[in-house]
Amino acid sequence: MNLIETTRWRKYRVGDLFDIRPTKAYNLTNSKLLDHGTVPVVVNSAYNNGIGGYSTLNATEKGQMITFSDTVDTNTIFYQANDFIGYPHVQGLYPIGEFAECWNEERLLFFASVFRKAAFTKGFDYGNKFRRDIAIDLIIKLPVNDRKTPDWDFMDKKISMLKARLNTEIPIYIHAIKNIYNKKKNIRNWGKFHLYDDDLFVIDSGTKLDRIKMTSNNPSINFVGRANANNGVTDFIDKIDGIKPYDAGCMTISLGGEYLGSCFVQESPFYTSQNVNVLIPKHPMSDYAKRFIATMVFKEGRLHYKAFIDELNRHMKTDFTILLPIDSKNRPDWDYMENYMRRVEEKTQSVIQNLQYHNNI
């Protein structure tokens, strides 16, 4: 994909373009608010455009607005096309100033992209939250025309081109993914396991470090936080005297927050933030088997537990279970897990190569 020339772009302060304030929310519990209606409720989520469910109540906010959560990281910046219901800690961007009447869907989508990118480079996370006061003073860059004002025509055309491309390519991506996961699995020969069972892991509470107090003068250790990208690694920090890092090959799991259940095999020594447990294998276990288990952990976590309501903290060492294939002795079928993940890997690599060819990358 061709890079966009940005040398003529102009810097803008976000607070000069938008008034940022909390969205209007109902003072209700989630069980009463998310009652399976048709009006989207935008919550503190980085998934599904921030929509946490639907309500029968009237919308509190008009569509064509950018929202983000001030209690997590910058992955919650989204454009909301439709009227919606606000939520505590969900901030809305309301156009102000001389350009207040200039924004349309394409331009807001363009702005959301540059806004997210500018914020992402600052390294916000659960410990260093992307607050409203920070967002107001954030400096972003927009294309400008010969009059040194925002080049709305450029934004319109760029987003329209991307929409047209996505309308063509998304079906290709969906078809490719279905080719990997299109077969239903027979789970009659599967069993329930606690992660602390004899065949699985020691569940360690992690180092519970605060990233703000860490240094990065001579970084050598990964720092794993409550994240779902980059294997959960949110930074690269200095080794701390007296605190031994966990070994590569251990697994991490996020116990709460928006990325509840995110589970990864760590490829390098690491420390962890608060609310990240470490799974230490009790017996030798291949990375393929670990990745299979990580997938089942994530699926179970997202299916039966709820961020900020019923999180994994009190369940990990008690009643949290996952399904795994079993052998004739009712023990985890390690060969099945390894062979299955190898096949997934092979198919995924083939799909990526085909997509790269299609996009002339």
matplotlib code that plots the C-alpha trace (Angstrom):
import matplotlib.pyplot as plt

x = [0.0, 1.3, 2.4, 0.6, 2.7, 2.4, 5.1, 2.5, 0.2, -0.5, -0.6, -3.8, -4.6, -7.5, -9.2, -9.3, -11.4, -13.6, -15.1, -14.4, -16.8, -18.5, -21.3, -24.8, -25.3, -28.2, -27.6, -28.5, -26.9, -25.8, -28.4, -31.1, -29.3, -28.2, -31.7, -31.3, -33.0, -31.8, -30.0, -26.2, -24.6, -21.0, -18.9, -15.3, -14.4, -11.8, -14.0, -16.9, -16.5, -16.9, -20.4, -21.0, -24.6, -28.0, -30.8, -34.6, -34.0, -33.8, -30.4, -28.7, -26.3, -26.5, -24.5, -21.6, -19.4, -16.0, -15.8, -13.1, -12.8, -10.8, -10.2, -8.2, -5.9, -6.2, -7.6, -11.1, -11.1, -14.0, -16.4, -20.0, -22.2, -25.5, -27.3, -26.3, -26.4, -23.4, -21.7, -19.5, -16.0, -16.9, -15.9, -17.5, -15.8, -18.2, -17.1, -16.4, -14.7, -14.6, -14.7, -17.6, -20.0, -17.4, -17.3, -19.0, -18.6, -15.5, -13.8, -14.5, -13.2, -10.1, -9.7, -10.3, -7.4, -4.9, -6.2, -5.7, -2.3, -1.1, -2.4, -1.1, 2.5, 2.3, 2.1, -1.2, -2.4, -4.4, -1.7, -1.2, -4.8, -5.7, -7.6, -9.7, -7.3, -4.5, -6.7, -7.6, -4.0, -2.9, -1.4, -2.5, -1.7, -4.3, -3.8, -4.2, -5.0, -3.4, -5.3, -3.7, -7.1, -8.0, -8.2, -11.7, -11.7, -8.6, -10.1, -13.4, -11.6, -9.2, -11.8, -14.1, -11.3, -10.6, -14.3, -14.4, -11.3, -12.6, -15.9, -13.9, -11.3, -13.3, -15.2, -11.9, -10.5, -13.7, -13.5, -9.8, -10.5, -13.5, -11.2, -9.1, -11.9, -14.8, -15.0, -17.0, -15.0, -16.4, -16.1, -17.5, -14.0, -13.1, -13.0, -13.1, -9.9, -8.9, -5.7, -4.1, -4.7, -1.7, -1.3, -1.3, 0.1, 1.2, -0.8, 1.4, 0.2, 2.8, 5.2, 2.4, 4.7, 3.6, 4.9, 5.1, 7.7, 9.8, 12.9, 14.1, 17.6, 19.1, 16.0, 16.3, 13.0, 9.5, 6.7, 3.4, 0.3, -3.5, -3.4, -4.4, -1.8, 1.9, 1.5, 0.4, 3.8, 3.3, 6.9, 10.6, 12.1, 15.3, 15.9, 15.1, 17.6, 16.1, 13.2, 13.8, 11.9, 9.7, 11.2, 10.4, 7.8, 5.5, 2.1, 0.3, -3.4, -5.2, -7.6, -9.7, -10.4, -11.3, -8.8, -10.1, -9.0, -6.2, -3.7, -0.3, 2.8, 5.7, 8.8, 11.2, 11.8, 9.2, 7.7, 3.9, 1.7, -1.2, -4.0, -1.9, -1.3, 1.5, 0.9, 4.0, 3.8, 4.1, 5.5, 7.2, 4.7, 5.1, 4.4, 1.7, -0.1, 0.3, -1.2, -4.1, -4.7, -4.4, -7.1, -9.4, -8.7, -9.5, -12.7, -13.9, -13.0, -14.9, -17.9, -18.7, -17.1, -17.6, -15.1, -15.6, -18.5, -17.5, -13.8, -11.4, -9.6, -11.7, -12.2, -8.7, -7.7, -11.2, -13.9, -12.5, -12.3, -11.6, -12.4, -9.5, -9.4, -8.7, -6.9, -8.0, -6.9, -9.0, -5.8, -5.1, -4.5, -1.2, -0.7, -4.1, -3.5, 0.0, -1.1, -4.2, -2.2, 0.5, -2.3, -3.7, -0.3, 0.3, -3.2, -2.6, 0.7, -0.9, -3.7, -1.3, 0.8, -2.4, -3.5, -0.1, -0.2, -3.7, -2.6, 0.6, 2.6]
y = [0.0, 3.5, 5.7, 9.0, 12.1, 14.2, 16.8, 19.5, 18.5, 21.0, 20.4, 20.9, 20.7, 18.3, 20.6, 23.4, 21.2, 19.3, 19.8, 16.5, 15.6, 12.5, 11.0, 10.9, 7.6, 6.0, 5.3, 1.6, -1.8, -3.6, -6.2, -3.5, -1.4, -4.2, -5.7, -6.9, -4.0, -2.3, 0.8, 0.3, 1.0, 2.2, 1.0, 0.9, -1.7, -2.1, -4.6, -4.3, -0.5, -0.1, -1.5, -3.6, -4.6, -3.2, -1.6, -0.9, 2.6, 5.8, 6.9, 9.6, 10.6, 11.4, 9.4, 10.8, 11.1, 9.9, 8.2, 6.8, 5.4, 7.4, 4.4, 2.1, 2.6, 4.2, 1.1, 2.4, 5.3, 4.7, 6.5, 6.0, 6.2, 5.6, 7.1, 5.4, 5.3, 6.6, 5.0, 6.0, 6.9, 7.0, 10.4, 12.1, 14.5, 17.3, 19.6, 23.2, 26.3, 27.5, 24.0, 22.7, 22.4, 20.8, 17.3, 14.4, 10.6, 10.4, 13.2, 11.9, 8.5, 10.1, 12.1, 9.0, 7.3, 10.1, 10.7, 7.0, 6.9, 10.0, 8.7, 5.2, 6.5, 7.8, 4.3, 4.6, 1.5, 0.6, 2.2, 5.2, 6.0, 8.1, 10.7, 13.5, 16.3, 14.5, 14.0, 17.7, 18.8, 16.0, 17.4, 15.7, 16.4, 16.9, 17.5, 21.1, 22.9, 25.9, 28.1, 26.3, 25.0, 21.3, 19.6, 18.1, 17.0, 14.9, 13.3, 12.5, 10.9, 8.9, 7.4, 6.7, 4.9, 2.8, 2.0, 0.8, -1.3, -2.9, -3.7, -5.8, -7.3, -8.1, -10.9, -12.3, -12.1, -13.7, -16.5, -17.1, -17.3, -19.6, -22.0, -22.3, -22.7, -24.0, -27.5, -28.0, -29.9, -33.1, -32.4, -35.7, -36.8, -33.6, -33.0, -30.1, -29.1, -26.6, -24.8, -25.9, -29.6, -32.0, -32.2, -28.4, -25.4, -23.7, -20.5, -17.7, -14.2, -12.5, -9.7, -7.1, -4.2, -0.7, 0.4, 4.1, 3.1, 1.1, 2.5, 1.9, 3.1, -0.3, -2.4, -6.2, -7.5, -7.6, -6.1, -7.9, -6.0, -6.4, -6.1, -8.2, -7.1, -7.9, -11.0, -8.8, -7.1, -3.4, -2.3, -3.2, -2.3, -2.6, -5.7, -5.1, -6.1, -8.8, -9.6, -12.6, -12.4, -15.3, -17.6, -17.6, -20.3, -19.4, -18.2, -15.0, -14.4, -11.1, -11.4, -8.4, -5.2, -4.9, -7.6, -10.1, -13.6, -12.6, -15.4, -15.7, -17.8, -15.5, -15.8, -13.9, -13.4, -11.0, -9.2, -8.6, -5.7, -6.0, -8.5, -10.6, -14.2, -16.5, -20.1, -22.2, -25.7, -28.5, -30.8, -30.2, -28.8, -27.8, -24.2, -25.6, -27.2, -24.0, -21.9, -24.3, -23.9, -20.1, -20.1, -22.1, -19.9, -16.7, -18.3, -19.4, -16.1, -14.0, -16.4, -16.7, -13.7, -10.0, -7.1, -4.9, -7.0, -10.7, -10.9, -13.9, -12.8, -14.9, -17.8, -18.7, -20.8, -22.1, -22.8, -21.6, -24.5, -25.0, -27.8, -29.9, -33.0, -36.1, -39.4, -42.9, -42.2, -39.0, -36.9, -34.0, -35.3, -33.4, -35.0, -33.8, -30.2, -30.0, -31.5, -29.3, -26.1, -27.1, -27.5, -24.1, -22.6, -24.0, -22.9, -19.4, -19.0, -20.0, -17.6, -14.7, -15.5, -15.4, -12.1, -10.6, -11.6, -10.2, -6.8, -6.7, -6.3]
z = [0.0, -0.9, 1.9, 2.3, 1.8, 5.1, 4.8, 4.1, 6.9, 9.7, 13.4, 15.3, 19.0, 19.5, 22.1, 19.5, 17.1, 19.6, 23.1, 24.9, 27.7, 29.2, 27.2, 28.7, 30.6, 32.4, 36.1, 35.7, 36.3, 33.1, 33.6, 33.3, 30.7, 28.3, 27.8, 24.2, 22.5, 19.3, 20.6, 20.9, 24.2, 23.9, 26.8, 27.9, 25.3, 22.5, 20.7, 18.4, 17.9, 21.7, 21.7, 24.7, 24.0, 23.1, 25.0, 24.7, 26.2, 24.1, 22.8, 24.8, 22.0, 18.3, 15.8, 13.8, 16.8, 17.9, 21.4, 23.6, 27.1, 29.7, 31.9, 29.6, 26.6, 23.2, 21.5, 22.4, 20.0, 17.6, 15.2, 16.1, 13.0, 14.8, 17.7, 20.9, 24.7, 26.6, 29.5, 32.5, 31.5, 27.8, 26.4, 23.3, 20.9, 20.0, 17.1, 18.0, 16.5, 12.9, 11.4, 13.6, 10.6, 8.3, 9.7, 8.0, 8.3, 6.0, 7.8, 11.2, 10.2, 8.9, 12.1, 14.3, 12.5, 13.1, 16.6, 17.5, 16.0, 17.8, 21.1, 20.6, 20.3, 23.9, 25.4, 27.4, 29.3, 32.4, 34.7, 32.5, 31.3, 28.3, 30.2, 28.8, 29.8, 27.9, 24.9, 24.8, 24.6, 22.2, 18.9, 15.7, 12.0, 9.2, 5.5, 4.5, 1.2, -0.3, 2.1, 5.0, 6.2, 6.5, 3.1, 3.5, -0.2, 0.4, 3.5, 1.7, -1.2, 0.9, 3.1, 0.1, -1.6, 1.5, 1.9, -1.7, -1.3, 1.9, 0.3, -2.2, 0.2, 3.4, 1.7, 0.6, 4.2, 5.6, 3.1, 3.9, 7.7, 7.2, 5.2, 8.4, 10.9, 8.9, 10.4, 13.6, 16.2, 17.7, 21.4, 22.7, 23.5, 25.3, 29.1, 31.5, 33.2, 35.8, 34.8, 38.1, 37.5, 37.7, 33.9, 33.4, 35.3, 38.5, 38.6, 39.8, 40.7, 38.7, 39.7, 40.0, 38.9, 38.1, 34.7, 35.7, 38.3, 35.9, 34.0, 30.4, 30.5, 29.4, 28.7, 28.5, 29.9, 28.4, 30.4, 30.0, 30.8, 30.4, 26.6, 23.6, 21.1, 20.7, 22.9, 25.7, 25.8, 26.5, 27.0, 27.2, 30.5, 32.7, 34.8, 38.5, 41.1, 43.4, 41.1, 38.8, 35.5, 34.5, 31.9, 28.2, 27.5, 30.5, 29.6, 30.8, 31.3, 31.8, 34.8, 34.2, 32.3, 28.7, 27.6, 30.1, 29.2, 26.8, 27.1, 25.4, 25.3, 26.2, 23.9, 26.1, 29.9, 31.3, 34.2, 34.6, 35.7, 38.2, 37.4, 35.1, 36.2, 35.0, 34.0, 34.6, 33.0, 35.5, 32.7, 29.4, 26.9, 23.3, 22.2, 19.9, 22.8, 24.8, 22.0, 21.8, 25.5, 25.2, 22.6, 24.9, 27.9, 25.9, 24.5, 27.9, 29.5, 26.9, 26.9, 30.6, 32.4, 32.1, 32.3, 35.3, 36.5, 37.0, 36.2, 36.5, 39.6, 42.0, 39.6, 38.3, 41.3, 42.1, 39.4, 36.1, 33.7, 30.0, 27.5, 26.1, 23.9, 26.0, 25.3, 26.3, 29.9, 30.1, 30.2, 27.8, 24.3, 23.6, 20.2, 19.0, 20.2, 18.7, 15.3, 15.2, 15.8, 13.3, 10.6, 11.6, 11.3, 7.8, 6.6, 8.1, 6.4, 3.1, 3.6, 4.4, 1.3, -0.9, 0.7, 0.2, -3.4, -3.8, -2.3, -4.2, -1.0]

ax = plt.figure().add_subplot(projection="3d")
ax.plot(x, y, z, "-o")
ax.set_aspect("equal")
plt.show()
